[in-house]
Every structure is written in C-alpha cells, then in structure tokens.
Amino acid sequence: MLETSADSPVPVRVVSEAIGDYLSRLGAVWIEGELSEVTVRPGAQMVFMRLRDTSADMSISIMCHKSVLESVQPLPQNARVVMNSKVSWYAKNGSLSFSVKEIRQIGVGELIARLEALKELLFKEGLFDADRKQELPFLPKSVGLICGRNSDAEKDVVENAKRRWPSVKFEIREVAVQGAAAVVEVSAALKELDANPDVDVIIITRGGGSFEDLLPFSDESLVRLVSDCKTPIVSAIGHEKDAPLLDLVADWRASTPTDAGKRVVPDMDEELTKIANLRDRAKRFIEGRIEFEMQKIAQFLDRPSMREPETMISTRAEVINNLRARSFRSTDSKLNLASEEITSLAAQVRTLSPQATLDRGYSVVQKSDGSVVRKAGELTTGERLRIRLAQGEVTAVSE
C-alpha cells in the first residue's frame, strides 16, 4: 500500500505502476458473457470486442489476436462465450484491457442443461405454484406493454386489444428484447410499470426467435423480479412451442402476442350481447312475476268473500244465532232438569219428614227437658209430659 499525504504525494507514474502491479496478481481468469461490437480492422492482427454481462448493464473491453477469434468462427451475433483472459494495464496512458488467449462458445446443450437446473431450483422454491398466480382484472384502467422497438408483437397486442375494447389504454415501454441489454431494459421497464398505480396488468411480449434469442426471458434475475411483482403479468414470448421460464412464473401464459391482446380485455360486442341477454331475462322475469301476481289477485277477487263480502257477516251472524239458540236450549233443559230434581227431592223430604209421620196419627212424647220418651219404664208417676201432635201439642201427667 502506498503511503501518501498532502505533504508527500507520489507521481502519476508511481500510482500507475502500482495499479499495474496490483492487477498483475489477478492472473488469467475465465469470464462468461455475451460477445458484441467485434471490430476487425483491415490488415490488423488484433481484434477489439466488448463482453457484456447477460443480467446487468455492464461490459468490459477485450482484445485478442485474429487467430484466436478465427478458431471459433463462425460465431452468431450476440453469442454466449467463455474466455480465458488476462488483465493488462498500460501505465503510460492509464488504460485497462483484457488480452484473450482462448475463446469457447457455450453450446446449446450446455445452456439447456443450465436452464433445466434453474427451472428445478425455482420449482422447489415454489415460484411456479398456481396459488401464487394472480387473477387478471376484468377491465384494466391501463395495460402495461413491454415489447421490442417498432415490433410486430407490439402491433399484434395493441390491434387485437383495441378490436375487442376500442377505448383500452396502453402504457408502452419499448426495450431491447434480445442480446445482453434485454434483461436490464426489460427489468427496468417492468419495475416502472409495476409502480404505476394506473397499470392493472402488464404484458411482456416479443416475436419468435432462436433458442439463444429467447434466453433473456429465462434469466434468473428477471424471473424472480416477475414473481415479486404486485401487478398481474402476462407472458407472450415467441410462439406456442417456445417455453422460456418467464412463461412458468407469469400469472398468465399467452400462446402468442395476439392471444395476449385478446386475453387482457373483454370483447365489447360479446359483453354488449351478454348485457342485452341479461336485460331480456330480467324483463321476462319481471313480466312473468307481474302476470303471476295478477292471476293471484284475480283468483282472490273471484272468491265468494270478495264477490259478496256481506256473506261473511251473514254466515257469522247465522253461526252466532245458532250458538245463542243452542245455549238457550241447553240452559232451559238444565233448569227443567234441576227443577224436576228439586221437586223430587222435596217429595222425598216431605215423605221422610217427622211431620208426615204425625200427619198419619202418630205423636211424639217428650219429657219436660225436651227428651223423647221411647220406653214406658223411662217415666215416673206424676211426671209431666209434652205430647206433640200433627197439629198443636198438649200436656199430660203420667200414672
């Protein structure tokens, strides 16, 4: 480490040489990225290129001998490669570059294997679970659209959506949809639209392409960003046979951009037809209910109590009169029975009374103290007696 201060600074040469010494310790490294901006000058033996990171807006300048590049020719545009390179620091002008000794293109088979491993990892984490997916809104206030610049996919989505719902509004973000910048630009647009409160659904779309062209839509950082979005996401990448990982994590997977445009908004003609049918059903129901109630009213009016209301009074009056007459008859009958019973009891009482016995010629002999004499031996000579007859009484003296 250089020891410097404001009083004892070091020259530029020393600093530059120190940087060179430090970087030389890094040695040769293998770097993976996407090759772009390949510059081959006529007659020159050195080729200058840039190597971009596939998930970030970052790149480095590299150079190699023409023979190193020719050993892997032909390379497709934006090819994914790994390079064995060594950092070089030019102390004289303070520039940094990477000298490449070997270039290897990453094959499709290896990329597929990487995607399968990533797919398995994300599946285990639950990013593809159905219960995480959100329902698409019936009629969004605004539709976010992330697409390529002046692309057919954009036209397909917008035209098909407007055919179904002419007043639909779009928030369109045109970005790179392939190459090293695709992941960065798509991610930035997605964050912006997800933060917009007026955007109710977001479509990420592009047309078909090769396996390598669609790789950005299987990038792990982008897939995780989509899973964290609060706004429902529709994936419309390529054709139905194409299946980037974005399709699995999105809330809805459209087979084509056209399908996406049809999915995010309802069909106005179809909805108007539904409204007309519902209106007709409601009208028929109300008319049927009114007719049913009118029939009930007509039946009520046809009843005798409604045609001749006085019938209810006369019927009730007749019942009351019958009950009153019945009560009178019942009372008279009970009184007569009671009277006969009293007469019978009176006759029995009269028959059994002492007076009746006296009327037949008998008398009752009582002592002076009122006790009845039943035996002659109960009397003494000269005792005064009271003799009660049927009519009146007399006194006597016993002998």
C-alpha positions in Angstrom: 0.0 0.0 0.0 1.3 3.4 -0.9 1.8 5.8 1.9 1.0 9.3 0.8 -0.2 12.6 2.2 -0.7 16.1 1.0 2.8 16.9 2.0 4.4 13.8 0.5 2.4 12.9 -2.7 3.6 10.4 -5.3 4.0 11.0 -9.0 1.4 9.7 -11.5 4.0 7.2 -12.7 4.2 5.6 -9.3 0.5 5.3 -8.9 0.1 3.8 -12.4 2.8 1.3 -11.9 1.3 0.4 -8.5 -2.0 -0.3 -10.2 -0.3 -2.5 -12.8 1.5 -4.4 -10.1 -1.8 -5.0 -8.2 -3.7 -6.1 -11.3 -0.9 -8.5 -12.4 -1.7 -10.5 -9.3 -5.1 -11.4 -10.7 -3.5 -13.7 -13.2 -5.5 -15.4 -16.0 -9.3 -15.7 -15.4 -12.2 -17.4 -17.3 -15.0 -14.9 -18.0 -18.5 -15.6 -19.2 -20.6 -13.1 -21.2 -22.1 -12.1 -24.5 -19.9 -11.1 -27.3 -20.7 -7.8 -29.1 -19.1 -4.9 -31.0 -16.5 -7.1 -32.7 -14.1 -4.8 -34.6 -11.8 -6.3 -37.2 -9.6 -3.7 -38.9 -8.3 -4.5 -42.3 -4.7 -5.6 -42.1 -4.6 -5.6 -38.3 -3.7 -8.6 -36.4 -5.6 -7.6 -33.2 -9.4 -7.7 -32.8 -11.2 -5.5 -30.4 -14.5 -6.6 -28.8 -16.8 -6.0 -25.9 -18.0 -8.7 -23.5 -21.4 -7.9 -21.9 -22.9 -9.3 -18.7 -26.1 -11.2 -19.6 -28.0 -9.9 -16.5 -26.6 -6.4 -15.8 -25.9 -3.3 -17.8 -22.1 -3.9 -17.6 -19.4 -4.7 -20.1 -15.6 -4.8 -20.5 -13.3 -4.1 -23.4 -11.3 -7.1 -24.6 -8.8 -7.8 -27.4 -7.3 -10.9 -28.9 -5.2 -12.0 -31.8 -7.1 -12.5 -35.0 -6.2 -16.2 -35.0 -7.9 -16.7 -31.6 -11.3 -15.3 -33.0 -10.9 -17.3 -36.2 -10.6 -20.6 -34.2 -14.2 -20.3 -33.1 -15.6 -18.8 -36.3 -18.4 -18.5 -37.3 -19.9 -17.0 -34.2 -23.5 -16.0 -34.2 -24.4 -12.4 -33.3 -24.5 -11.9 -29.5 -23.0 -15.3 -28.9 -22.5 -16.5 -25.4 -18.9 -17.4 -24.8 -16.3 -18.1 -22.1 -12.9 -16.5 -22.4 -9.5 -17.2 -20.9 -8.1 -13.7 -20.5 -5.6 -11.7 -18.5 -5.9 -8.1 -17.5 -3.5 -5.7 -18.9 -2.7 -2.2 -17.6 -1.0 0.3 -19.7 0.8 2.6 -17.2 1.7 5.2 -19.8 -1.9 6.2 -20.6 -3.8 4.6 -17.6 -5.9 2.3 -19.7 -7.2 -1.2 -18.9 -7.8 -4.1 -21.3 -8.2 -7.8 -21.2 -6.0 -9.9 -23.5 -7.8 -13.1 -24.6 -5.9 -16.3 -25.1 -8.8 -18.6 -25.7 -12.5 -18.3 -26.7 -15.1 -21.1 -26.3 -18.7 -20.8 -27.4 -21.2 -22.1 -24.9 -23.2 -24.8 -26.7 -27.0 -25.0 -26.8 -26.8 -28.3 -24.9 -25.0 -26.7 -22.0 -27.4 -23.8 -22.0 -30.4 -26.2 -21.9 -28.8 -28.1 -19.0 -28.3 -24.8 -17.1 -31.9 -23.8 -17.7 -33.2 -27.2 -16.5 -31.2 -26.8 -13.3 -32.5 -23.3 -12.8 -36.0 -24.5 -13.6 -35.7 -27.2 -11.0 -34.4 -24.7 -8.4 -37.2 -22.2 -9.0 -39.8 -25.0 -8.9 -38.6 -26.2 -5.5 -38.8 -22.6 -4.2 -42.5 -22.5 -5.3 -42.2 -19.7 -7.9 -44.3 -21.7 -10.3 -47.1 -22.7 -7.8 -50.6 -22.0 -9.0 -51.7 -20.5 -5.7 -49.1 -17.7 -6.2 -50.7 -16.6 -9.5 -53.0 -13.6 -9.5 -56.3 -13.2 -11.4 -56.3 -10.9 -14.4 -58.6 -7.8 -14.0 -61.8 -7.9 -16.0 -61.3 -4.4 -17.4 -58.0 -2.8 -16.6 -57.7 1.0 -16.4 -54.4 0.8 -18.3 -52.4 -2.1 -19.8 -48.6 -2.0 -19.5 -46.8 -3.4 -22.5 -43.1 -4.3 -22.7 -42.0 -5.1 -26.2 -39.4 -4.6 -28.8 -38.9 -1.3 -30.6 -41.4 -1.0 -33.5 -42.1 -4.7 -33.3 -44.8 -6.8 -34.9 -45.6 -8.2 -31.4 -46.5 -4.7 -30.2 -48.8 -4.2 -33.2 -50.5 -7.5 -32.6 -51.2 -6.9 -29.0 -52.5 -3.3 -29.4 -54.6 -4.0 -32.5 -56.2 -7.1 -31.1 -56.9 -5.5 -27.8 -58.5 -2.4 -29.5 -60.6 -4.6 -31.7 -62.1 -6.1 -28.6 -62.3 -2.9 -26.5 -61.6 0.2 -28.5 -61.1 2.5 -25.5 -58.3 0.4 -23.9 -55.3 2.5 -22.8 -51.7 1.3 -23.0 -48.5 2.3 -21.2 -45.9 1.0 -23.8 -42.2 0.6 -23.0 -40.1 -0.3 -26.0 -36.9 -2.1 -25.0 -34.3 -4.5 -26.3 -35.8 -8.0 -26.3 -32.7 -9.9 -27.2 -29.0 -9.5 -26.5 -27.1 -8.5 -23.4 -29.2 -5.4 -22.8 -32.5 -7.2 -22.9 -32.6 -8.3 -19.2 -31.6 -4.9 -17.9 -34.1 -2.9 -20.1 -37.0 -5.3 -19.6 -36.4 -5.3 -15.8 -36.3 -1.5 -15.6 -39.5 -1.2 -17.7 -41.2 -3.9 -15.5 -40.3 -2.0 -12.3 -41.6 1.2 -13.7 -44.9 -0.2 -14.8 -45.4 -2.2 -11.6 -45.0 1.0 -9.6 -47.6 2.8 -11.7 -51.0 2.7 -9.9 -53.0 3.1 -13.1 -51.5 -0.1 -14.7 -53.6 -3.1 -13.8 -51.9 -5.7 -15.9 -48.5 -6.0 -17.7 -47.8 -7.8 -20.9 -44.2 -8.9 -21.7 -44.0 -9.8 -25.3 -41.8 -10.4 -28.3 -42.0 -12.4 -31.5 -40.5 -15.8 -32.1 -36.8 -16.4 -32.4 -34.0 -18.9 -31.9 -33.3 -20.5 -28.6 -30.4 -18.1 -27.9 -32.7 -15.1 -28.8 -35.2 -16.1 -26.1 -32.6 -16.7 -23.4 -33.0 -13.3 -21.7 -36.6 -14.3 -20.8 -35.2 -17.3 -18.8 -32.8 -15.1 -16.9 -33.0 -15.8 -13.1 -33.0 -12.2 -12.1 -35.8 -11.3 -14.4 -37.8 -14.4 -13.4 -37.5 -13.5 -9.7 -38.5 -9.9 -10.4 -41.7 -11.1 -12.2 -42.5 -13.4 -9.3 -42.3 -10.4 -6.9 -44.5 -8.0 -9.0 -47.8 -6.9 -7.4 -49.3 -6.4 -10.8 -50.6 -9.4 -12.7 -48.1 -10.4 -15.5 -49.0 -11.9 -18.9 -46.1 -13.6 -20.8 -46.4 -13.7 -24.6 -42.9 -14.7 -25.7 -42.5 -16.2 -29.1 -44.8 -18.9 -30.4 -46.7 -21.6 -28.6 -43.8 -24.1 -28.9 -41.4 -21.6 -27.2 -41.3 -22.0 -23.4 -38.9 -19.6 -21.6 -39.0 -19.7 -17.8 -40.9 -16.4 -17.8 -44.0 -18.4 -19.0 -43.9 -20.6 -15.9 -43.7 -17.8 -13.4 -46.1 -15.3 -15.1 -49.7 -15.1 -13.9 -51.0 -16.0 -17.4 -49.1 -17.5 -20.3 -50.4 -16.4 -23.7 -49.5 -18.6 -26.7 -48.8 -15.6 -28.9 -48.9 -11.8 -28.7 -52.3 -11.9 -30.4 -53.6 -14.2 -27.7 -52.3 -11.8 -25.1 -54.1 -8.8 -26.7 -57.3 -10.8 -26.6 -56.8 -12.0 -23.0 -56.3 -8.8 -21.2 -59.5 -7.0 -22.2 -63.1 -8.3 -22.7 -64.8 -8.4 -26.1 -67.1 -5.3 -26.1 -69.6 -6.9 -28.6 -69.7 -10.0 -26.5 -70.3 -8.1 -23.3 -73.0 -6.0 -25.0 -74.7 -9.2 -26.1 -74.5 -10.5 -22.6 -76.0 -7.3 -21.2 -78.8 -7.5 -23.8 -79.5 -11.1 -22.9 -79.5 -10.3 -19.2 -81.8 -7.3 -19.8 -84.2 -9.6 -21.8 -84.1 -12.2 -19.0 -84.8 -9.6 -16.4 -87.7 -8.2 -18.4 -89.2 -11.6 -18.9 -88.8 -12.4 -15.3 -90.5 -9.2 -14.2 -93.3 -9.6 -16.7 -93.8 -13.2 -15.6 -93.8 -12.2 -12.0 -96.4 -9.4 -12.6 -98.6 -11.8 -14.6 -98.4 -14.3 -11.8 -99.3 -11.8 -9.2 -102.2 -10.5 -11.3 -103.5 -14.1 -11.6 -103.3 -14.4 -7.8 -105.3 -11.1 -7.5 -107.9 -12.3 -10.0 -108.3 -15.6 -8.0 -108.7 -13.6 -4.8 -111.3 -11.4 -6.4 -113.2 -14.5 -7.7 -113.7 -15.8 -4.2 -117.2 -15.6 -2.7 -115.9 -13.4 0.1 -114.7 -10.8 -2.4 -117.7 -11.0 -4.7 -120.2 -10.8 -1.8 -118.4 -9.5 1.2 -121.7 -9.4 3.2 -121.7 -13.2 3.0 -119.0 -13.4 5.7 -121.1 -11.3 8.0 -124.4 -13.2 7.4 -122.6 -16.5 7.8 -121.0 -15.4 11.0 -124.3 -14.0 12.2 -126.1 -17.3 11.5 -123.4 -19.2 13.4 -123.8 -16.8 16.4 -127.6 -17.1 16.3 -127.4 -20.9 16.2 -124.9 -20.8 19.1 -127.2 -18.5 21.1 -130.3 -20.6 20.5 -128.3 -23.7 21.4 -127.2 -22.1 24.6 -130.7 -21.0 25.4 -132.0 -24.6 24.8 -129.2 -26.0 26.9 -129.9 -23.6 29.7 -133.7 -24.3 29.7 -133.0 -28.0 29.6 -130.7 -27.8 32.6 -133.2 -25.6 34.5 -136.0 -28.0 33.8 -133.9 -31.0 34.9 -132.9 -29.1 38.0 -136.5 -28.1 38.8 -137.7 -31.7 38.4 -134.8 -32.9 40.6 -135.8 -30.3 43.3 -139.4 -31.4 43.1 -138.4 -35.0 43.5 -136.1 -34.2 46.4 -138.9 -32.1 48.0 -141.3 -35.0 47.8 -138.7 -37.3 49.3 -138.0 -34.8 52.1 -141.7 -34.5 52.8 -142.1 -38.2 52.8 -139.2 -38.7 55.2 -140.0 -35.7 57.5 -141.4 -36.2 61.1 -144.4 -34.1 60.2 -145.6 -36.7 57.7 -145.5 -39.3 60.4 -147.5 -37.0 62.7 -150.0 -36.4 59.9 -150.7 -40.2 59.9 -151.9 -40.0 63.5 -148.7 -40.5 65.4 -147.5 -38.3 68.2 -144.2 -37.5 69.9 -144.0 -37.7 73.7 -141.3 -35.6 75.3 -140.3 -35.0 78.9 -140.1 -31.6 80.4 -136.5 -31.4 79.4 -137.3 -32.0 75.7 -136.0 -35.6 75.5 -138.2 -38.0 73.6 -139.8 -40.9 75.5 -139.2 -44.2 73.8 -139.9 -46.6 76.7 -142.6 -46.6 79.4 -140.0 -47.5 82.0 -138.3 -44.2 81.5 -141.3 -42.4 83.1 -142.2 -41.9 86.7 -145.7 -41.4 88.2 -146.8 -37.8 88.1 -144.1 -36.7 85.7 -145.3 -34.0 83.3 -145.2 -34.9 79.7 -145.4 -32.9 76.4 -147.3 -34.6 73.6 -146.7 -33.2 70.1 -149.5 -33.9 67.6 -149.8 -33.3 63.8 -151.4 -30.0 64.7 -150.5 -28.5 68.0 -149.5 -30.1 71.3 -150.9 -31.0 74.7 -149.5 -31.7 78.2 -150.2 -34.7 80.4 -149.2 -36.4 83.6 -148.0 -39.9 83.7 -149.5 -42.5 86.0 
